[in-house]
Amino acid sequence: MAGQPLIITRGGAYGVYAPSTDLAYKRAVDDGADVIDCSVQMSQDGVAFCMISPDLTASTTAATIFVDRITDVKEIQEESGIFSFALSWDEIQTLQPQLSTPYEKSTGLKRNPLFRNKGKFVTLAQFLEFARSKSVTGILISLDNAPYLASKGLDLVTTVTAALTKAQYDKKSGPQVFIQSDDTSVLAKFKNFPSYKRILSIKEEISSVNKAAVEEIKKNADGVTLTRYSILPTNPQGFTTVETPIVETLHSANLTVFVSTLNNEYITLAFDYFADPTVEIATYTHTVGVDGFVTEYPKTASRYQRNPCSDINRSYIILPARPGSLLNETRAAPADPPKPALTVQDVVDSPLPEVAKPKDPPSKQKQEASTSSSSAAAGLQSTAPAVAVAVALLCFLTAGHNWGS
């Protein structure tokens, strides 16, 4: 991609408002985001909406209301949670958004408490309508856990495809559509939409990509989203060590590369950036040369790109870090073993399973059970007079027999 890297949001302006809410998306556009995102989740009754995780405990007040719905779903995460597909859309709408951070439990570091519960949840249809009304370069639609949702009778791919088509995003005009998934079988389902750019999300930390894996990626994707540490790993002391060859390898194969996720909190920054998120952005822009960065603080990235000092050709610039340059100034701890290389086996996914027949929600099951019980009771009531007459007649005959003896 020519020009400066794309500013891609995660949950909108998640650093300011609860993620994936109307206020977070509005703020992201105002802050200069190029691409706004929607990680699509499904309610029990099949409503598609935007939320950064299917587990609602961190980003909503679900834990205070639906504590009885806490379950284990090992196919999605190790921890217990309250999952969107266990609640109806009406139930989800009784919740409030909740602004939290991934580091809140470990560090106590919170984001803007003034806006902790502000905003409204956004359906996929509302998100698509909002994005079209704004001057954004594109939208990024993330689809995860499709195989598990299929086992619950929820067709994630078909739901998203239908919503995009209904909103006319399948046409070449309008914002660029990026379809992102960690499952190549999901990306393959969008092969018949040439105007969409398909992005493979590689959430594991890797150190390189072999040639066969690159060729496999190209079968179903136009680009890749990598973690920061797959590109610029750090040692146990928090210093960058080297720049891995991954971005160069993928670029040589004509694949787009996004990096995820950039944040402002100092605890997320390597010491090479001197606690300044702008230096990290400059490093991924000029030292690494990524095509876009996923961030929860789009204003920080936009402010850097609008600053004349972001121009590498000027005499005064915001200097990017040089990976590994501070190691000589420290007493290095023992190095971690290198991360594994990405192989074909890591890229190829099983075909998506057939969508199971959806089960009735508990409320409907209770209603049917109540109706069945009422019908049975009514049946008993209707036969009661006949039974009473039969019993009386039997008693009369028996009594008459005794009199005659």
Backbone hydrogen bonds in HBPLUS format (Angstrom, degrees):
<---DONOR---> <-ACCEPTOR-->    atom                        ^
c    i                          cat <-CA-CA->   ^        H-A-AA   ^      H-
h    n   atom  resd res      DA  || num        DHA   H-A  angle D-A-AA Bond
n    s   type  num  typ     dist DA aas  dist angle  dist       angle   num
A0006-LEU N   A0291-ASP O   2.90 MM 285  6.29 161.8  1.94 134.1 130.6     1
A0293-PHE N   A0006-LEU O   2.94 MM 287  6.34 153.5  2.02 178.8 172.4     2
A0034-ASP N   A0007-ILE O   2.95 MM  27  5.10 141.5  2.10 132.0 144.1     3
A0035-VAL N   A0007-ILE O   3.01 MM  28  6.21 166.7  2.03 154.0 153.1     4
A0008-ILE N   A0293-PHE O   3.04 MM 285  5.89 171.3  2.04 150.0 149.6     5
A0295-THR N   A0008-ILE O   2.78 MM 287  6.18 156.6  1.83 165.9 173.0     6
A0009-THR N   A0035-VAL O   2.98 MM  26  6.41 157.9  2.03 160.7 166.7     7
A0010-ARG N   A0295-THR O   3.03 MM 285  5.75 121.8  2.38 138.3 135.7     8
A0020-SER N   A0011-GLY O   2.94 MM   9  4.38 165.9  1.96 107.3 111.4     9
A0013-ALA N   A0024-ALA O   2.92 MM  11  4.71 162.7  1.95 113.3 118.7    10
A0016-VAL N   A0013-ALA O   3.00 MM   3  5.72 164.5  2.03 120.4 125.5    11
A0017-TYR N   A0013-ALA O   3.08 MM   4  6.26 171.7  2.09 161.4 163.3    12
A0015-GLY N   A0296-GLU O   2.90 MM 281  5.37 147.1  2.01 154.5 145.2    13
A0025-TYR N   A0021-THR O   3.08 MM   4  6.39 156.9  2.13 154.7 160.1    14
A0022-ASP N   A0120-LYS O   3.00 MM  98  5.62 148.4  2.10 145.6 155.5    15
A0026-LYS N   A0022-ASP O   3.02 MM   4  6.21 162.3  2.05 148.2 153.4    16
A0027-ARG N   A0023-LEU O   2.94 MM   4  6.01 162.0  1.98 145.5 150.8    17
A0028-ALA N   A0024-ALA O   3.03 MM   4  6.11 150.8  2.11 137.5 145.6    18
A0029-VAL N   A0025-TYR O   3.11 MM   4  6.37 160.2  2.15 151.7 155.1    19
A0030-ASP N   A0026-LYS O   3.04 MM   4  6.29 164.5  2.07 149.7 154.4    20
A0031-ASP N   A0027-ARG O   2.79 MM   4  5.94 139.9  1.95 144.6 156.3    21
A0033-ALA N   A0028-ALA O   3.04 MM   5  5.57 165.9  2.06 153.3 151.9    22
A0032-GLY N   A0029-VAL O   3.15 MM   3  5.34 160.8  2.19 105.6 111.6    23
A0137-THR N   A0034-ASP O   2.78 MM 103  5.07 128.9  2.04 135.5 150.8    24
A0138-GLY N   A0034-ASP O   3.17 MM 104  6.50 153.0  2.25 145.9 144.6    25
A0036-ILE N   A0138-GLY O   3.29 MM 102  6.81 144.5  2.43 148.8 144.3    26
A0140-LEU N   A0036-ILE O   2.95 MM 104  6.18 154.7  2.01 139.1 144.3    27
A0038-CYS N   A0140-LEU O   2.86 MM 102  6.30 150.2  1.94 164.0 165.2    28
A0142-SER N   A0038-CYS O   2.99 MM 104  6.21 160.0  2.03 135.0 141.5    29
A0051-MET N   A0039-SER O   3.01 MM  12  5.59 164.0  2.04 152.8 156.6    30
A0040-VAL N   A0142-SER O   3.01 MM 102  6.07 152.7  2.09 158.4 160.8    31
A0041-GLN N   A0049-PHE O   2.82 MM   8  5.47 169.4  1.84 165.3 169.0    32
A0049-PHE N   A0041-GLN O   2.99 MM   8  5.47 160.2  2.03 147.6 153.5    33
A0043-SER N   A0047-VAL O   2.97 MM   4  5.21 152.2  2.05 138.0 146.9    34
A0046-GLY N   A0043-SER O   3.04 MM   3  5.22 158.5  2.09 114.6 114.0    35
A0044-GLN N   A0087-LEU O   2.72 MM  43  5.23 176.3  1.72 145.0 143.7    36
A0124-LEU N   A0048-ALA O   2.95 MM  76  5.57 167.2  1.96 127.1 126.4    37
A0050-CYS N   A0122-VAL O   2.94 MM  72  5.86 168.8  1.95 175.6 173.8    38
A0084-SER N   A0054-PRO O   2.86 MM  30  5.38 148.4  1.96 146.4 156.8    39
A0056-LEU N   A0082-ILE O   2.78 MM  26  5.63 169.5  1.79 164.7 162.5    40
A0060-THR N   A0056-LEU O   3.11 MM   4  5.53 126.8  2.40 145.1 149.6    41
A0098-GLN N   A0059-SER O   2.78 MM  39  4.71 137.8  1.96 127.0 119.4    42
A0061-THR N   A0096-GLN O   3.04 MM  35  5.53 129.5  2.30 150.4 160.4    43
A0064-THR N   A0061-THR O   3.09 MM   3  5.74 154.2  2.16 118.3 125.4    44
A0065-ILE N   A0062-ALA O   3.07 MM   3  5.34 150.6  2.16 108.2 117.0    45
A0066-PHE N   A0062-ALA O   2.77 MM   4  5.50 162.8  1.80 159.6 165.6    46
A0069-ARG N   A0066-PHE O   2.91 MM   3  5.43 164.0  1.93 117.5 122.5    47
A0070-ILE N   A0067-VAL O   3.39 MM   3  5.72 165.6  2.41 112.8 113.3    48
A0071-THR N   A0081-GLY O   2.90 MM  10  5.64 164.5  1.92 157.9 157.5    49
A0081-GLY N   A0071-THR O   2.93 MM  10  5.64 159.4  1.98 156.7 162.0    50
A0076-ILE N   A0073-VAL O   2.98 MM   3  5.70 161.0  2.02 119.6 125.7    51
A0077-GLN N   A0073-VAL O   3.07 MM   4  6.31 169.6  2.08 159.7 161.1    52
A0086-ALA N   A0083-PHE O   2.97 MM   3  5.54 161.8  2.00 118.7 123.3    53
A0087-LEU N   A0084-SER O   3.11 MM   3  5.49 167.3  2.13 115.1 118.4    54
A0092-ILE N   A0088-SER O   2.96 MM   4  6.30 156.7  2.01 151.1 157.8    55
A0093-GLN N   A0089-TRP O   2.99 MM   4  6.19 150.3  2.08 146.9 154.2    56
A0094-THR N   A0091-GLU O   3.08 MM   3  5.34 153.6  2.15 104.8 113.1    57
A0095-LEU N   A0092-ILE O   3.05 MM   3  5.54 161.9  2.08 113.9 119.7    58
A0099-LEU N   A0116-ARG O   2.80 MM  17  4.70 143.4  1.93 134.9 145.2    59
A0104-GLU N   A0101-THR O   3.29 MM   3  5.27 172.0  2.30 108.4 110.2    60
A0107-THR N   A0103-TYR O   2.86 MM   4  5.70 155.3  1.92 154.6 160.4    61
A0108-GLY N   A0104-GLU O   2.80 MM   4  4.52 136.9  1.99 117.4 128.5    62
A0115-PHE N   A0112-ASN O   3.29 MM   3  5.86 144.3  2.42 112.1 119.2    63
A0116-ARG N   A0113-PRO O   3.29 MM   3  4.83 166.3  2.31 104.1 103.4    64
A0118-LYS N   A0115-PHE O   3.27 MM   3  5.13 176.5  2.27 110.1 110.5    65
A0127-PHE N   A0123-THR O   2.94 MM   4  6.21 156.5  2.00 151.6 158.5    66
A0128-LEU N   A0124-LEU O   2.96 MM   4  6.22 162.5  1.99 155.2 158.8    67
A0129-GLU N   A0125-ALA O   3.07 MM   4  6.27 155.9  2.13 144.3 150.9    68
A0130-PHE N   A0126-GLN O   2.90 MM   4  6.10 158.2  1.95 148.3 154.4    69
A0131-ALA N   A0127-PHE O   2.90 MM   4  6.12 167.0  1.91 156.7 159.6    70
A0132-ARG N   A0128-LEU O   3.16 MM   4  6.27 157.0  2.21 142.9 148.5    71
A0133-SER N   A0129-GLU O   3.23 MM   4  6.43 139.4  2.41 138.7 148.9    72
A0133-SER N   A0130-PHE O   3.06 MM   3  5.20 127.8  2.34  98.2 112.2    73
A0134-LYS N   A0131-ALA O   3.21 MM   3  5.30 154.3  2.28 101.4 109.2    74
A0176-GLN N   A0137-THR O   2.97 MM  39  6.29 163.6  1.99 145.8 140.8    75
A0139-ILE N   A0176-GLN O   2.84 MM  37  6.31 151.2  1.92 165.0 171.5    76
A0178-PHE N   A0139-ILE O   2.82 MM  39  6.07 160.4  1.85 164.3 169.4    77
A0141-ILE N   A0178-PHE O   2.77 MM  37  6.12 163.6  1.79 175.0 172.7    78
A0180-GLN N   A0141-ILE O   2.81 MM  39  5.96 171.2  1.81 149.1 152.2    79
A0143-LEU N   A0180-GLN O   2.82 MM  37  6.24 158.1  1.87 165.8 172.0    80
A0149-LEU N   A0145-ASN O   3.04 MM   4  6.26 166.6  2.06 158.7 162.9    81
A0150-ALA N   A0146-ALA O   2.94 MM   4  6.10 150.0  2.03 149.8 157.8    82
A0151-SER N   A0147-PRO O   3.27 MM   4  6.62 143.0  2.41 139.8 148.4    83
A0151-SER N   A0148-TYR O   3.01 MM   3  5.19 124.7  2.33  98.9 112.9    84
A0152-LYS N   A0149-LEU O   2.94 MM   3  5.04 142.3  2.08 100.1 111.9    85
A0154-LEU N   A0149-LEU O   2.90 MM   5  5.12 162.0  1.94 145.2 141.2    86
A0153-GLY N   A0150-ALA O   3.03 MM   3  5.04 161.8  2.06 106.9 110.1    87
A0356-ALA N   A0150-ALA O   2.82 MM 206  5.97 166.3  1.84 150.9 153.8    88
A0159-THR N   A0155-ASP O   3.09 MM   4  6.12 157.2  2.14 146.3 153.3    89
A0160-VAL N   A0156-LEU O   3.02 MM   4  6.23 162.8  2.05 153.5 157.3    90
A0161-THR N   A0157-VAL O   2.89 MM   4  6.05 168.6  1.90 156.4 160.2    91
A0162-ALA N   A0158-THR O   2.93 MM   4  5.98 164.4  1.95 148.2 152.4    92
A0163-ALA N   A0159-THR O   3.07 MM   4  6.23 154.9  2.13 141.9 148.9    93
A0164-LEU N   A0160-VAL O   2.96 MM   4  6.18 163.3  1.99 157.1 160.8    94
A0165-THR N   A0161-THR O   3.00 MM   4  6.17 160.6  2.04 149.3 154.9    95
A0166-LYS N   A0162-ALA O   2.87 MM   4  5.99 161.1  1.91 148.2 153.8    96
A0167-ALA N   A0163-ALA O   3.06 MM   4  6.20 149.1  2.16 141.6 149.4    97
A0169-TYR N   A0164-LEU O   2.85 MM   5  5.20 165.5  1.87 159.4 155.8    98
A0168-GLN N   A0165-THR O   2.92 MM   3  4.81 156.1  1.98 102.8 109.5    99
A0197-LYS N   A0177-VAL O   2.85 MM  20  6.20 170.2  1.86 164.0 166.5   100
A0179-ILE N   A0197-LYS O   2.78 MM  18  6.14 156.8  1.84 152.4 160.4   101
A0199-ILE N   A0179-ILE O   2.73 MM  20  5.92 167.7  1.75 153.1 155.0   102
A0181-SER N   A0199-ILE O   3.11 MM  18  6.62 151.3  2.19 166.0 174.9   103
A0201-SER N   A0181-SER O   2.89 MM  20  5.52 167.4  1.91 126.0 130.0   104
A0186-VAL N   A0183-ASP O   3.11 MM   3  5.45 134.4  2.32 104.9 116.2   105
A0187-LEU N   A0183-ASP O   3.29 MM   4  6.73 159.6  2.34 148.3 153.3   106
A0188-ALA N   A0184-THR O   2.93 MM   4  6.09 148.4  2.03 142.5 151.1   107
A0189-LYS N   A0186-VAL O   3.05 MM   3  5.39 139.6  2.22 105.3 116.3   108
A0190-PHE N   A0187-LEU O   3.00 MM   3  5.52 158.2  2.05 114.0 120.9   109
A0191-LYS N   A0188-ALA O   3.22 MM   3  5.32 160.3  2.26 112.8 112.4   110
A0193-PHE N   A0190-PHE O   3.15 MM   3  5.55 158.8  2.19 116.2 117.6   111
A0196-TYR N   A0193-PHE O   3.01 MM   3  5.75 161.7  2.05 124.4 129.9   112
A0222-ASP N   A0198-ARG O   2.68 MM  24  5.27 161.5  1.71 143.4 149.4   113
A0223-GLY N   A0198-ARG O   3.20 MM  25  6.53 131.1  2.45 154.9 157.7   114
A0200-LEU N   A0223-GLY O   2.95 MM  23  6.30 165.9  1.97 145.3 142.0   115
A0225-THR N   A0200-LEU O   2.91 MM  25  6.19 157.5  1.96 143.8 146.2   116
A0202-ILE N   A0225-THR O   2.97 MM  23  6.05 175.1  1.98 165.6 166.8   117
A0207-SER N   A0340-PRO O   3.02 MM 133  5.83 150.4  2.11 131.9 138.2   118
A0342-LEU N   A0208-SER O   2.78 MM 134  6.15 167.5  1.80 149.9 151.4   119
A0210-ASN N   A0342-LEU O   3.32 MM 132  6.44 172.9  2.33 165.1 163.6   120
A0213-ALA N   A0210-ASN O   3.10 MM   3  5.42 120.3  2.47 103.6 117.8   121
A0214-VAL N   A0210-ASN O   3.11 MM   4  6.47 153.4  2.18 152.1 160.1   122
A0215-GLU N   A0211-LYS O   3.05 MM   4  6.38 160.6  2.09 152.9 157.2   123
A0216-GLU N   A0212-ALA O   3.03 MM   4  6.27 147.6  2.14 141.6 150.7   124
A0217-ILE N   A0213-ALA O   2.90 MM   4  6.15 154.3  1.96 149.0 155.7   125
A0218-LYS N   A0214-VAL O   3.06 MM   4  6.33 157.2  2.11 150.2 155.7   126
A0219-LYS N   A0216-GLU O   3.21 MM   3  5.41 146.9  2.32 101.8 111.1   127
A0220-ASN N   A0217-ILE O   3.11 MM   3  5.88 149.1  2.21 119.9 126.3   128
A0221-ALA N   A0217-ILE O   2.90 MM   4  5.73 130.4  2.15 152.9 166.8   129
A0256-THR N   A0222-ASP O   3.10 MM  34  6.39 167.9  2.12 139.9 139.6   130
A0224-VAL N   A0256-THR O   2.78 MM  32  6.17 151.4  1.86 151.2 156.9   131
A0258-PHE N   A0224-VAL O   2.86 MM  34  6.24 164.2  1.89 157.0 161.7   132
A0226-LEU N   A0258-PHE O   2.90 MM  32  6.25 164.6  1.92 155.5 155.1   133
A0260-SER N   A0226-LEU O   2.86 MM  34  6.09 147.9  1.96 161.8 170.0   134
A0230-SER N   A0227-THR O   3.20 MM   3  5.38 149.9  2.30 102.1 110.9   135
A0228-ARG N   A0260-SER O   3.14 MM  32  5.94 122.2  2.49 143.9 145.0   136
A0231-ILE N   A0228-ARG O   3.04 MM   3  5.45 143.4  2.18 105.8 116.2   137
A0232-LEU N   A0228-ARG O   2.82 MM   4  6.01 175.9  1.82 167.5 166.7   138
A0244-THR N   A0231-ILE O   3.03 MM  13  5.35 161.6  2.06 150.8 155.1   139
A0241-THR N   A0233-PRO O   3.03 MM   8  6.10 151.8  2.11 157.8 155.2   140
A0235-ASN N   A0239-PHE O   2.82 MM   4  5.56 151.1  1.90 151.1 156.6   141
A0238-GLY N   A0235-ASN O   2.85 MM   3  5.43 166.2  1.87 123.5 128.2   142
A0271-PHE N   A0238-GLY O   2.93 MM  33  6.02 163.5  1.96 156.7 162.2   143
A0249-THR N   A0245-PRO O   2.95 MM   4  6.12 158.4  2.00 155.4 162.2   144
A0250-LEU N   A0246-ILE O   2.92 MM   4  6.18 163.6  1.95 158.9 162.4   145
A0251-HIS N   A0247-VAL O   2.86 MM   4  5.99 160.7  1.89 152.3 158.2   146
A0252-SER N   A0248-GLU O   2.96 MM   4  6.07 152.4  2.04 144.1 151.2   147
A0253-ALA N   A0250-LEU O   3.08 MM   3  5.14 139.4  2.25  97.4 109.2   148
A0255-LEU N   A0250-LEU O   2.99 MM   5  5.31 158.2  2.04 145.3 146.6   149
A0254-ASN N   A0251-HIS O   2.87 MM   3  4.89 157.4  1.92 110.8 113.3   150
A0291-ASP N   A0257-VAL O   2.85 MM  34  5.45 155.5  1.91 158.0 165.3   151
A0259-VAL N   A0292-GLY O   3.02 MM  33  6.55 149.0  2.12 147.8 155.9   152
A0294-VAL N   A0259-VAL O   2.78 MM  35  6.05 170.9  1.79 167.3 170.3   153
A0262-LEU N   A0294-VAL O   2.82 MM  32  6.23 162.7  1.85 154.2 158.3   154
A0296-GLU N   A0262-LEU O   3.33 MM  34  6.75 152.5  2.41 170.1 174.2   155
A0268-THR N   A0265-GLU O   3.01 MM   3  5.76 164.4  2.04 121.7 126.8   156
A0269-LEU N   A0266-TYR O   3.07 MM   3  5.30 164.4  2.10 112.0 117.0   157
A0273-TYR N   A0270-ALA O   3.05 MM   3  5.84 166.0  2.08 121.6 125.7   158
A0274-PHE N   A0271-PHE O   3.01 MM   3  5.34 168.8  2.02 116.2 119.3   159
A0276-ASP N   A0273-TYR O   2.95 MM   3  5.54 149.8  2.04 117.6 126.4   160
A0279-VAL N   A0276-ASP O   3.07 MM   3  5.59 134.5  2.29 112.2 122.4   161
A0281-ILE N   A0277-PRO O   3.06 MM   4  6.38 157.6  2.12 147.3 152.9   162
A0282-ALA N   A0278-THR O   2.92 MM   4  6.19 158.6  1.97 147.6 153.5   163
A0283-THR N   A0279-VAL O   2.92 MM   4  6.12 146.1  2.04 142.3 151.5   164
A0284-TYR N   A0280-GLU O   3.03 MM   4  6.38 161.0  2.07 155.5 158.6   165
A0285-THR N   A0281-ILE O   2.96 MM   4  6.08 137.6  2.14 142.4 154.9   166
A0286-HIS N   A0282-ALA O   2.91 MM   4  5.96 174.1  1.91 152.2 153.3   167
A0287-THR N   A0283-THR O   2.92 MM   4  4.99 126.0  2.22 121.2 137.2   168
A0288-VAL N   A0283-THR O   3.02 MM   5  6.43 153.6  2.09 158.3 164.6   169
A0289-GLY N   A0284-TYR O   3.02 MM   5  5.80 134.3  2.24 118.9 132.2   170
A0290-VAL N   A0284-TYR O   3.11 MM   6  6.04 165.9  2.13 168.3 171.6   171
A0300-THR N   A0297-TYR O   3.17 MM   3  5.76 133.4  2.40 115.1 124.7   172
A0302-SER N   A0298-PRO O   2.91 MM   4  6.11 162.8  1.94 154.0 159.3   173
A0303-ARG N   A0299-LYS O   2.85 MM   4  5.90 158.7  1.90 148.4 154.0   174
A0304-TYR N   A0300-THR O   3.18 MM   4  6.37 152.0  2.26 139.7 146.7   175
A0305-GLN N   A0301-ALA O   3.04 MM   4  6.33 164.2  2.06 151.0 154.8   176
A0306-ARG N   A0302-SER O   3.01 MM   4  6.18 145.0  2.13 147.2 156.0   177
A0307-ASN N   A0304-TYR O   3.09 MM   3  5.19 148.3  2.19 102.2 112.0   178
A0310-SER N   A0307-ASN O   2.94 MM   3  5.65 163.4  1.97 125.7 127.7   179
A0311-ASP N   A0308-PRO O   3.18 MM   3  5.85 168.3  2.20 117.9 121.4   180
A0318-ILE N   A0309-CYS O   2.89 MM   9  5.61 150.9  1.98 145.1 141.4   181
A0314-ARG N   A0311-ASP O   3.14 MM   3  5.75 171.4  2.14 121.4 123.9   182
A0325-SER N   A0322-ARG O   2.94 MM   3  5.55 160.0  1.98 149.0 149.1   183
A0327-LEU N   A0324-GLY O   3.27 MM   3  5.49 158.2  2.32 106.9 113.4   184
A0329-GLU N   A0326-LEU O   3.04 MM   3  5.33 147.0  2.15 106.0 116.0   185
A0330-THR N   A0327-LEU O   3.19 MM   3  5.38 166.3  2.21 109.6 113.2   186
A0346-ASP N   A0343-THR O   3.04 MM   3  5.33 136.0  2.25 102.9 114.8   187
A0347-VAL N   A0344-VAL O   2.96 MM   3  5.13 140.2  2.12 103.4 115.3   188
A0348-VAL N   A0344-VAL O   3.01 MM   4  6.20 165.7  2.03 170.4 171.3   189
A0364-LYS N   A0361-PRO O   2.99 MM   3  5.49 123.1  2.32 112.6 125.7   190
A0365-GLN N   A0361-PRO O   3.07 MM   4  6.40 157.4  2.13 153.5 160.7   191
A0366-LYS N   A0362-PRO O   2.91 MM   4  6.14 157.3  1.96 152.5 157.7   192
A0367-GLN N   A0363-SER O   3.03 MM   4  6.25 152.0  2.11 139.1 147.2   193
A0368-GLU N   A0364-LYS O   2.85 MM   4  6.11 159.3  1.89 152.2 156.9   194
A0369-ALA N   A0365-GLN O   2.89 MM   4  6.08 154.5  1.96 144.7 152.3   195
A0370-SER N   A0366-LYS O   2.84 MM   4  6.06 153.2  1.91 145.7 153.2   196
A0371-THR N   A0367-GLN O   2.89 MM   4  6.15 155.6  1.95 146.3 153.2   197
A0372-SER N   A0368-GLU O   2.85 MM   4  6.06 157.4  1.91 147.6 153.7   198
A0373-SER N   A0369-ALA O   2.94 MM   4  6.16 156.5  1.99 145.4 151.7   199
A0374-SER N   A0370-SER O   2.93 MM   4  6.15 155.4  2.00 146.6 153.5   200
A0375-SER N   A0371-THR O   2.93 MM   4  6.17 155.1  1.99 147.0 153.8   201
A0376-ALA N   A0372-SER O   2.95 MM   4  6.19 157.0  2.00 146.7 153.0   202
A0377-ALA N   A0373-SER O   2.92 MM   4  6.14 156.7  1.98 146.7 153.1   203
A0378-ALA N   A0374-SER O   2.88 MM   4  6.10 157.0  1.93 147.4 153.9   204
A0379-GLY N   A0375-SER O   2.92 MM   4  6.15 152.5  2.00 145.5 153.0   205
A0380-LEU N   A0376-ALA O   3.01 MM   4  6.31 152.9  2.09 146.7 153.4   206
A0381-GLN N   A0377-ALA O   2.94 MM   4  6.22 155.3  2.00 148.1 155.1   207
A0382-SER N   A0378-ALA O   2.98 MM   4  6.23 151.0  2.06 146.8 154.2   208
A0383-THR N   A0379-GLY O   3.23 MM   4  6.46 140.2  2.40 141.5 150.6   209
A0384-ALA N   A0380-LEU O   3.08 MM   4  6.11 121.9  2.43 140.3 154.5   210
A0384-ALA N   A0381-GLN O   3.36 MM   3  5.21 145.5  2.49  93.9 103.5   211
A0387-VAL N   A0383-THR O   3.17 MM   4  6.41 159.7  2.21 156.8 162.8   212
A0388-ALA N   A0384-ALA O   3.03 MM   4  6.26 157.4  2.08 153.9 160.2   213
A0389-VAL N   A0385-PRO O   3.06 MM   4  6.34 158.9  2.10 153.2 157.5   214
A0390-ALA N   A0386-ALA O   3.11 MM   4  6.31 161.5  2.14 148.2 152.9   215
A0391-VAL N   A0387-VAL O   3.02 MM   4  6.26 160.0  2.07 152.0 157.0   216
A0392-ALA N   A0388-ALA O   3.03 MM   4  6.27 158.7  2.08 148.2 154.0   217
A0393-LEU N   A0389-VAL O   2.98 MM   4  6.21 162.0  2.02 153.8 158.0   218
A0394-LEU N   A0390-ALA O   3.05 MM   4  6.23 159.2  2.10 148.0 153.4   219
A0395-CYS N   A0391-VAL O   3.04 MM   4  6.29 158.6  2.09 148.2 153.8   220
A0396-PHE N   A0392-ALA O   2.99 MM   4  6.25 152.9  2.07 147.2 154.7   221
A0397-LEU N   A0393-LEU O   2.99 MM   4  6.27 163.0  2.02 155.0 158.2   222
A0398-THR N   A0394-LEU O   3.02 MM   4  6.18 161.8  2.06 149.2 154.6   223
A0399-ALA N   A0395-CYS O   2.92 MM   4  6.10 157.6  1.97 145.5 152.1   224
A0400-GLY N   A0396-PHE O   2.90 MM   4  6.13 157.8  1.95 148.8 155.0   225
A0401-HIS N   A0397-LEU O   3.02 MM   4  6.24 152.6  2.10 147.4 153.9   226
A0402-ASN N   A0398-THR O   3.19 MM   4  6.52 152.1  2.27 145.4 152.1   227
A0403-TRP N   A0399-ALA O   3.11 MM   4  6.50 151.1  2.20 147.9 155.6   228
A0404-GLY N   A0400-GLY O   3.25 MM   4  6.51 148.5  2.35 144.9 152.3   229
A0405-SER N   A0402-ASN O   3.24 MM   3  5.43 156.3  2.30 104.8 111.8   230
